[in-house]
């Protein structure tokens, strides 16, 4: 199958403003592209890319004073299969974990393992280690939190989401990640595209989405406590310890976000991008 994806983001800056954009797809999916993937600016804005410590593609620019439209529109191939379910994936002993994944056992900005460790062990200590334990965590988080865009708050942590019992997709991911880490399962945050493919259309603005991956049996597996069911057509953009590491835009100066639009749709094999996406979303990428 093929998926058309992209965005259009409009900023208004009173002065030239440095920015770091994390708007490219993750390097692991570049080979799936059917059309070029480019970040387009409607005014001159010299851009340069670099890889961060998580192997995400980051783009540095200095946005000129005034309005700047940042957009992308591309087609990418996808196998069309739902997220894999591997019930016998085992939990690796901490001493056997590769050194590169140990950071995903530690607390981070939005994932306070120190606050939630005792709760995690009381809830999941008797579950079978491995896939069943991660799924039990997803089941709990899915049922414990009520989803709603009105619950979005950029400073909300896993501990706060647990106590408030409401949030958006990033809060579901943060709480599940924290519980996994408390149970000695490495877990990382992922942001990217997730359209309404294979499900009834959702009557809500399209947005970027947040989910997580757990490290089991020597590899990363996708989990989604928000939807809590395998989905089709995920396009990862960035991985990190939590939402801090994968902010889609980081600005270093005053600015106003005028418009934020995202599109993710399945298209026919012969289709090609023709127009910029046109579905409005909210200022913060809160996810679907």
C-alpha positions as CSV (number, residue, x, y, z in Angstrom):
1,X,0.0,0.0,0.0
2,X,1.0,3.7,-0.3
3,X,0.4,6.5,2.1
4,X,0.4,10.2,1.4
5,X,1.7,12.1,4.4
6,X,2.8,15.7,5.1
7,X,2.2,18.8,6.9
8,X,2.0,22.6,6.7
9,X,3.1,24.7,9.6
10,X,3.0,28.5,9.6
11,X,5.0,30.6,12.0
12,X,5.0,34.4,12.5
13,X,8.3,35.7,14.0
14,X,8.9,39.3,14.9
15,X,12.6,38.8,14.5
16,X,14.9,36.3,12.8
17,X,14.5,33.2,15.0
18,X,16.7,30.1,15.2
19,X,14.7,26.8,15.1
20,X,15.4,23.1,15.2
21,X,12.9,21.1,13.3
22,X,12.3,17.3,13.8
23,X,10.0,17.0,10.8
24,X,11.8,14.4,8.6
25,X,10.8,10.7,8.7
26,X,13.2,8.5,10.6
27,X,16.2,7.2,8.6
28,X,14.9,3.6,9.1
29,X,12.0,4.4,6.7
30,X,13.8,6.4,4.0
31,X,14.1,3.3,1.8
32,X,10.3,3.1,1.7
33,X,9.8,6.5,0.1
34,X,8.0,6.6,-3.3
35,X,8.5,10.3,-3.9
36,X,11.2,12.6,-2.5
37,X,10.9,13.8,1.1
38,X,11.8,17.5,1.4
39,X,11.1,20.2,3.9
40,X,9.9,23.2,1.9
41,X,10.0,26.8,3.0
42,X,8.0,29.5,1.2
43,X,10.7,32.1,1.9
44,X,14.5,31.8,1.9
45,X,15.6,30.0,5.1
46,X,19.0,28.3,4.9
47,X,18.7,24.8,6.4
48,X,21.2,22.2,7.4
49,X,20.6,18.7,8.7
50,X,22.3,16.7,11.5
51,X,21.7,13.5,13.4
52,X,21.0,13.7,17.1
53,X,22.1,11.1,19.7
54,X,19.0,9.0,18.9
55,X,19.8,8.9,15.1
56,X,16.9,11.3,14.4
57,X,17.2,13.7,11.5
58,X,17.1,17.3,12.8
59,X,17.0,20.4,10.6
60,X,18.5,23.8,11.8
61,X,17.1,27.0,10.3
62,X,16.9,30.7,11.1
63,X,13.3,31.7,10.3
64,X,13.2,35.2,8.8
65,X,11.1,37.9,10.4
66,X,7.5,37.7,9.4
67,X,5.5,34.7,8.3
68,X,7.2,31.5,7.3
69,X,5.3,28.4,5.9
70,X,7.1,25.1,6.5
71,X,5.7,22.1,4.5
72,X,6.2,18.7,3.2
73,X,4.1,16.4,1.0
74,X,5.3,12.9,0.1
75,X,4.2,9.3,-0.6
76,X,5.7,6.3,1.2
77,X,5.2,2.6,0.8
78,X,4.0,0.4,3.6
79,X,3.5,-3.3,3.9
80,X,-0.1,-2.8,5.0
81,X,0.2,-5.2,8.0
82,X,-0.9,-4.3,11.5
83,X,1.7,-3.9,14.3
84,X,3.2,-7.3,15.0
85,X,2.0,-9.3,18.1
86,X,4.6,-11.7,19.4
87,X,3.1,-13.3,22.5
88,X,6.2,-15.4,23.3
89,X,8.7,-12.4,23.2
90,X,10.7,-12.8,26.4
91,X,11.9,-10.1,28.8
92,X,15.7,-9.8,28.7
93,X,17.5,-9.8,32.0
94,X,19.1,-6.4,32.7
95,X,22.6,-7.9,32.8
96,X,22.0,-9.2,29.3
97,X,20.8,-5.9,27.8
98,X,23.0,-4.1,25.2
99,X,24.6,-1.0,26.7
100,X,22.9,1.1,24.1
101,X,19.4,0.4,25.5
102,X,20.2,1.0,29.2
103,X,19.3,4.7,29.0
104,X,15.7,3.5,28.3
105,X,15.5,2.0,31.8
106,X,16.1,5.3,33.5
107,X,13.8,8.1,34.6
108,X,13.5,11.1,32.3
109,X,11.8,14.5,32.1
110,X,8.3,13.2,31.7
111,X,8.8,9.6,33.0
112,X,9.4,9.7,36.8
113,X,10.3,6.2,37.6
114,X,11.0,7.1,41.2
115,X,7.4,8.2,41.8
116,X,5.8,5.2,40.1
117,X,8.1,2.3,40.9
118,X,6.2,1.0,43.9
119,X,2.9,1.4,42.1
120,X,4.2,-0.5,39.1
121,X,5.4,-3.4,41.1
122,X,2.1,-3.6,43.0
123,X,0.1,-3.6,39.7
124,X,2.3,-5.8,37.5
125,X,4.7,-7.7,39.7
126,X,2.6,-10.9,39.3
127,X,2.3,-10.7,35.6
128,X,4.3,-12.9,33.3
129,X,7.6,-11.2,32.2
130,X,7.8,-10.4,28.6
131,X,5.1,-9.5,26.1
132,X,2.3,-10.3,28.6
133,X,3.7,-7.8,31.1
134,X,3.9,-5.0,28.5
135,X,0.4,-5.8,27.3
136,X,-0.9,-5.7,30.9
137,X,0.7,-2.3,31.3
138,X,-1.0,-1.1,28.0
139,X,-4.3,-2.5,29.2
140,X,-4.1,-0.7,32.5
141,X,-3.0,2.6,31.0
142,X,-5.7,2.4,28.3
143,X,-8.4,1.9,30.9
144,X,-6.9,4.2,33.6
145,X,-6.7,7.4,31.4
146,X,-9.5,9.1,29.6
147,X,-8.5,10.6,26.3
148,X,-9.4,14.1,25.3
149,X,-7.7,17.0,23.5
150,X,-8.9,19.3,26.2
151,X,-6.6,17.4,28.6
152,X,-3.5,18.4,26.7
153,X,-0.8,20.2,28.7
154,X,2.8,20.4,27.5
155,X,4.2,20.1,31.0
156,X,2.2,17.0,32.1
157,X,4.3,14.1,33.3
158,X,3.5,10.4,33.7
159,X,3.0,10.9,37.5
160,X,0.5,13.7,36.9
161,X,-1.3,11.8,34.2
162,X,-1.6,8.8,36.5
163,X,-3.1,11.0,39.2
164,X,-5.3,13.1,37.0
165,X,-6.5,10.0,35.0
166,X,-6.8,11.9,31.7
167,X,-4.6,13.0,28.9
168,X,-3.7,12.7,25.2
169,X,-1.6,10.2,23.3
170,X,1.7,11.4,24.7
171,X,0.4,11.0,28.2
172,X,-0.7,7.4,27.5
173,X,2.8,6.7,26.1
174,X,4.6,8.4,28.9
175,X,2.7,6.5,31.6
176,X,3.2,3.1,29.8
177,X,6.9,3.9,29.3
178,X,7.4,4.7,32.9
179,X,5.7,1.5,34.1
180,X,7.8,-0.5,31.7
181,X,11.0,1.0,32.9
182,X,10.0,0.4,36.5
183,X,9.6,-3.2,35.6
184,X,13.1,-3.3,34.1
185,X,11.8,-3.3,30.5
186,X,13.6,-0.7,28.3
187,X,11.0,1.6,26.6
188,X,11.3,4.5,24.3
189,X,9.0,7.2,23.0
190,X,8.1,7.5,19.3
191,X,6.4,10.3,17.4
192,X,5.2,10.1,13.8
193,X,2.3,9.7,11.4
194,X,-0.7,7.4,12.1
195,X,-3.7,7.8,9.9
196,X,-7.1,6.3,10.1
197,X,-6.1,3.3,7.9
198,X,-8.0,0.1,8.5
199,X,-10.4,1.7,11.0
200,X,-13.6,3.8,10.7
201,X,-12.6,7.5,10.1
202,X,-12.2,9.5,13.3
203,X,-14.1,12.8,13.4
204,X,-11.2,14.8,14.7
205,X,-8.4,16.9,13.2
206,X,-5.4,14.8,11.9
207,X,-2.2,15.3,14.0
208,X,1.1,13.7,14.6
209,X,0.8,10.7,17.0
210,X,2.8,9.4,19.9
211,X,3.3,5.8,20.9
212,X,6.1,3.7,22.4
213,X,8.4,0.8,21.8
214,X,9.5,-1.8,24.3
215,X,12.7,-3.8,24.1
216,X,11.9,-7.5,24.3
217,X,13.8,-10.6,23.2
218,X,16.6,-8.5,21.7
219,X,14.6,-6.0,19.6
220,X,12.1,-3.1,19.7
221,X,8.4,-3.8,19.4
222,X,5.6,-1.3,18.9
223,X,3.0,-0.7,21.6
224,X,0.2,1.8,21.8
225,X,-1.6,2.3,25.1
226,X,-3.8,5.0,23.6
227,X,-5.5,2.8,21.0
228,X,-4.4,-0.5,22.5
229,X,-4.9,-2.4,19.3
230,X,-2.5,-3.2,16.4
231,X,-2.7,-0.4,13.8
232,X,-1.7,-0.1,10.1
233,X,0.6,2.5,8.5
234,X,2.7,4.0,11.3
235,X,5.5,6.3,9.9
236,X,8.0,7.1,12.6
237,X,9.7,10.4,12.6
238,X,11.8,10.3,15.8
239,X,12.6,8.2,18.8
240,X,13.8,9.3,22.3
241,X,13.5,8.9,26.0
242,X,10.3,10.9,26.1
243,X,8.6,13.8,24.3
244,X,11.5,16.1,25.2
245,X,13.7,14.4,22.8
246,X,11.3,14.4,19.8
247,X,9.8,17.9,19.8
248,X,8.7,18.5,16.2
249,X,9.8,22.2,16.5
250,X,12.0,23.9,19.0
251,X,12.2,27.7,18.7
252,X,14.7,30.0,20.3
253,X,12.8,33.3,20.3
254,X,9.3,34.8,20.4
255,X,6.9,33.5,17.7
256,X,3.3,32.8,17.0
257,X,2.1,29.6,15.5
258,X,-0.5,30.6,12.9
259,X,-1.5,27.3,11.4
260,X,-0.7,23.6,11.9
261,X,-2.0,21.0,9.5
262,X,-1.2,17.3,9.0
263,X,-2.4,14.7,6.5
264,X,-2.0,10.9,6.5
265,X,-4.1,9.0,4.0
266,X,-3.9,5.8,2.0
267,X,-3.7,6.5,-1.7
268,X,-3.9,4.5,-4.9
269,X,-0.6,3.0,-6.1
270,X,-0.5,5.4,-9.1
271,X,-1.2,8.6,-7.1
272,X,1.3,11.4,-6.5
273,X,1.3,14.4,-4.2
274,X,-0.7,17.3,-5.7
275,X,-1.5,19.7,-2.9
276,X,-0.5,20.7,0.5
277,X,-2.4,19.1,3.5
278,X,-5.4,21.0,4.7
279,X,-6.7,19.7,7.9
280,X,-6.2,22.0,10.9
281,X,-4.8,20.7,14.2
282,X,-3.9,22.3,17.5
283,X,-0.8,24.2,18.5
284,X,0.7,21.4,20.5
285,X,1.2,18.1,18.8
286,X,-1.0,16.1,21.1
287,X,-1.7,13.1,18.9
288,X,-4.6,10.9,17.9
